[in-house]
């Protein structure tokens, strides 16, 4: 359902936002059947339970200039890549340097290091179908372990932040080893860039205004990556390490969610995951079910994870 919201929230605008009414999956306490850890791309991610709540998601199309990375902790940028085949090799060779230049321009960082990417071309239903087929073949759901790798890299359908402060420091150490302590003496952070490969209609990405998320709204959940060489597809490359702590959002009606309708391949979301200078500059995000696009083809998108360094600024 689409409606119009005339409230202005935490930023002033001159015209109302169009609104999509849908449900989002929030953190569920383990005492109610939630989890404390998971491995992406496995049967566990299909089976896990959430605290699912109705929400209004505001369309920022036409309001792009109201948002910037230093206020809501995310913004929309124009961005295109010279890559055409989107193989891992081409993405690393062509698009990584482009992302580095984009982030320097947007953030003022003196150095950027892109360390991983995911290309998503399948809908969440692809893994649900595969798990159902494996279960039918085995004769019982109990015979398929939670750690069973599934065959598709799909949109993440729960409100999360990729790394907690603890998880961010784990990644810094995993990637820079004995240089990490010296690097952390100046300001640094982790920023994601997300862009469509084709116009986005199904399972679009929604971002939560960081100003509306309180410290008590986030809960730590450990991400354990598939062991290298075990068929975990793109999830194996999310880090050179074995895993890291993430944050998941607890439901709060004060959260203000945004998306970009009909997002195009020359548009990108740039959003903060961690900033050593501002602990609350972190953006909860998730794919969501767009009621108006149930029969649309699967979403095709790319996401990049990068360290950003401000060598001319103090760490905090």
C-alpha positions in Angstrom: 0.0 0.0 0.0 1.3 3.5 -0.8 0.1 6.6 1.0 1.4 10.1 1.8 3.0 11.1 5.0 2.9 14.9 5.8 5.1 14.6 8.8 8.7 16.0 8.5 10.4 13.7 11.0 13.9 14.8 12.0 14.6 16.9 8.9 12.5 19.7 7.3 11.1 19.3 3.8 8.7 21.3 1.8 6.6 18.5 0.4 5.3 15.2 1.8 6.9 11.8 1.4 5.2 8.9 -0.4 5.0 6.0 1.9 5.0 2.2 1.5 3.3 0.2 4.3 4.9 -3.1 4.8 6.5 -5.4 7.5 10.1 -5.4 8.7 11.9 -8.2 10.5 13.5 -7.0 13.8 15.7 -8.7 16.4 13.9 -11.4 18.4 15.2 -12.1 21.9 16.7 -15.6 22.3 14.2 -16.3 25.1 11.4 -16.0 22.5 13.2 -18.1 19.9 15.7 -15.7 18.5 19.4 -16.3 17.9 22.8 -15.1 19.1 24.8 -16.1 16.0 24.3 -17.2 12.4 26.2 -18.1 9.3 25.0 -16.2 6.2 23.9 -18.2 3.2 22.9 -21.3 5.3 19.7 -23.1 6.2 19.8 -21.2 9.5 19.1 -17.9 7.8 15.9 -19.3 6.2 14.7 -21.0 9.5 15.4 -18.2 11.9 12.6 -16.3 13.6 12.1 -12.5 13.9 10.0 -9.9 15.7 8.1 -8.8 12.6 6.4 -5.4 12.8 4.3 -3.2 10.5 6.2 -0.1 9.4 6.0 2.9 7.1 8.9 3.3 4.7 9.3 6.8 3.2 10.3 7.3 -0.4 13.1 9.8 -0.5 12.8 10.2 -4.3 12.7 14.0 -4.8 14.1 14.6 -1.4 17.6 13.4 -2.0 19.3 16.6 -1.0 17.7 16.4 2.5 20.0 13.5 3.3 23.7 13.5 3.9 26.2 11.1 5.4 27.1 13.6 8.2 23.5 13.9 9.4 21.4 10.8 8.8 24.6 8.8 8.2 23.6 8.0 4.6 23.1 9.7 1.3 22.3 9.1 -2.3 25.0 9.7 -4.9 25.3 9.5 -8.6 27.6 6.7 -9.5 28.4 4.6 -12.5 31.1 2.0 -13.1 33.0 1.1 -16.3 32.6 -2.6 -15.4 30.3 -4.5 -17.8 30.6 -8.2 -17.1 30.6 -8.0 -13.3 32.9 -10.9 -12.7 34.8 -10.8 -9.4 38.1 -10.1 -11.2 36.6 -7.2 -13.2 34.9 -5.7 -10.2 38.1 -5.7 -8.1 40.1 -4.3 -11.0 37.7 -1.7 -12.3 35.0 -0.9 -9.7 37.1 -1.0 -6.5 39.2 2.1 -7.6 36.0 3.8 -8.6 34.4 3.2 -5.2 37.6 4.5 -3.5 37.4 7.8 -5.4 33.6 8.1 -4.7 34.2 7.6 -0.9 37.0 10.1 -0.8 34.8 12.7 -2.5 31.8 12.0 -0.3 33.5 11.7 3.1 36.7 13.6 2.8 38.7 10.5 3.8 42.4 10.6 3.0 42.6 6.9 2.2 40.0 4.2 1.3 40.5 0.5 1.2 37.7 -1.6 -0.4 37.9 -5.1 0.9 34.8 -7.0 -0.3 31.8 -7.0 -2.4 28.6 -9.0 -3.0 26.6 -9.3 -6.2 23.0 -10.4 -5.6 20.9 -11.7 -8.5 18.5 -14.0 -6.7 15.4 -13.5 -4.6 15.2 -14.8 -1.0 12.7 -17.4 -2.3 15.5 -19.1 -4.1 17.1 -20.3 -0.9 13.7 -21.2 0.6 13.0 -23.4 -2.4 16.4 -25.1 -2.3 16.0 -25.8 1.4 12.5 -27.3 0.7 14.0 -29.5 -2.0 16.8 -30.7 0.2 14.3 -31.5 3.0 12.1 -33.4 0.6 15.1 -35.4 -0.6 16.3 -36.2 2.9 12.8 -37.1 4.1 12.9 -34.8 7.2 13.8 -31.2 8.0 15.8 -32.4 11.0 18.3 -34.2 8.7 19.3 -30.8 7.1 21.7 -29.1 9.5 21.5 -25.3 10.2 25.0 -25.0 8.7 23.9 -26.4 5.3 25.2 -24.0 2.7 22.5 -22.9 0.2 23.2 -21.9 -3.4 22.2 -18.3 -3.6 23.5 -14.9 -2.4 20.2 -13.1 -1.6 19.0 -9.9 -0.1 19.2 -9.8 3.7 15.7 -9.5 5.1 16.3 -8.3 8.6 17.2 -5.0 10.2 20.9 -5.0 10.9 24.2 -3.1 10.9 27.0 -5.1 9.4 29.5 -4.5 12.2 29.3 -3.5 15.9 32.2 -1.4 17.2 33.7 -4.7 18.4 33.1 -6.3 15.0 34.7 -3.3 13.2 37.8 -3.6 15.3 37.9 -7.3 14.6 37.9 -6.6 10.9 40.5 -3.9 11.2 42.8 -6.4 12.9 42.0 -9.2 10.5 42.9 -7.1 7.5 45.8 -5.1 8.8 47.3 -7.3 11.6 50.1 -5.6 13.4 49.4 -2.3 11.7 45.9 -2.0 13.1 46.8 -0.4 16.4 48.7 2.4 14.6 45.9 2.9 12.1 43.4 3.2 14.9 45.3 6.2 16.4 43.5 8.4 13.8 39.9 8.5 12.8 38.7 5.6 10.7 35.4 3.9 9.8 33.6 1.4 7.7 31.2 2.5 4.9 29.1 0.5 2.5 28.2 1.5 -1.1 25.1 -0.2 -2.5 23.9 0.2 -6.1 21.5 -1.5 -8.5 22.5 -3.5 -11.6 19.0 -2.9 -13.0 16.1 -0.8 -11.9 15.1 -1.9 -8.4 11.5 -2.9 -7.8 11.4 -6.2 -5.8 13.1 -6.4 -2.4 14.4 -2.8 -2.3 16.8 -1.7 0.3 15.6 0.5 3.1 17.9 2.6 5.4 17.1 3.8 8.9 18.0 7.4 9.8 20.8 7.0 12.4 19.4 9.9 14.4 16.3 7.8 15.3 18.2 4.7 16.6 19.1 4.7 20.3 21.9 2.7 21.9 19.3 0.4 23.6 17.8 -0.4 20.1 20.8 -2.4 19.0 21.8 -5.9 20.0 25.0 -7.9 19.2 24.7 -11.0 17.0 27.8 -12.9 15.9 28.3 -13.6 12.2 30.3 -16.8 11.6 31.4 -17.0 8.0 31.4 -20.2 6.0 34.8 -21.8 6.2 36.9 -20.9 3.1 36.5 -23.5 0.3 33.3 -25.0 1.6 30.9 -23.6 -1.0 29.8 -20.5 0.8 29.9 -18.5 -2.4 30.3 -14.8 -1.9 29.8 -14.9 1.8 33.3 -16.5 2.3 34.9 -13.3 1.0 33.1 -10.9 3.4 36.2 -10.9 5.5 39.7 -12.5 5.5 38.8 -13.7 9.0 36.3 -16.2 10.3 33.6 -13.8 11.5 32.7 -10.7 13.4 30.1 -9.2 15.7 27.1 -7.5 14.0 24.2 -5.4 15.4 20.6 -6.1 14.9 17.8 -3.6 15.6 15.1 -4.1 18.2 11.7 -2.7 17.1 11.1 0.9 18.0 8.2 3.0 16.5 10.5 6.0 16.5 12.7 4.5 13.8 12.4 6.4 10.5 12.9 4.3 7.4 13.7 5.4 3.9 14.1 3.9 0.4 14.4 5.1 -3.1 11.6 4.1 -5.5 12.7 2.8 -8.9 16.3 3.1 -8.0 18.5 3.2 -11.1 22.0 1.8 -11.9 23.5 5.3 -11.9 22.4 5.9 -8.3 24.0 4.5 -5.1 23.4 4.6 -1.4 26.5 5.4 0.6 26.0 4.6 4.3 28.0 4.4 7.5 28.5 1.1 9.4 31.1 2.4 11.9 32.8 5.7 12.7 35.5 5.9 15.4 34.6 9.5 16.0 30.8 9.0 16.3 29.5 5.8 17.8 25.9 6.5 16.7 26.8 7.1 13.1 25.6 3.6 12.0 22.8 2.8 9.6 20.4 0.0 10.1 19.3 -1.5 6.8 17.3 -4.4 5.3 15.6 -5.5 2.2 11.8 -5.3 2.4 8.8 -6.7 0.6 7.4 -4.1 -1.7 3.6 -4.8 -2.0 3.5 -3.3 -5.4 6.3 -5.5 -6.9 5.3 -9.0 -5.9 5.7 -10.3 -9.4 8.7 -8.3 -10.4 11.9 -10.1 -11.4 14.5 -10.7 -8.7 16.5 -7.8 -7.5 20.0 -7.4 -9.0 22.4 -5.3 -7.0 26.0 -4.8 -5.8 27.3 -4.0 -2.3 30.8 -2.9 -1.4 32.4 -2.7 2.0 35.3 -0.3 2.6 37.5 1.0 5.3 37.8 4.8 5.3 40.7 6.6 7.0 41.0 10.2 8.0 44.7 10.4 8.8 44.5 14.1 9.5 41.9 13.7 12.3 42.0 12.3 15.8 40.4 8.9 16.4 37.6 10.2 18.6 
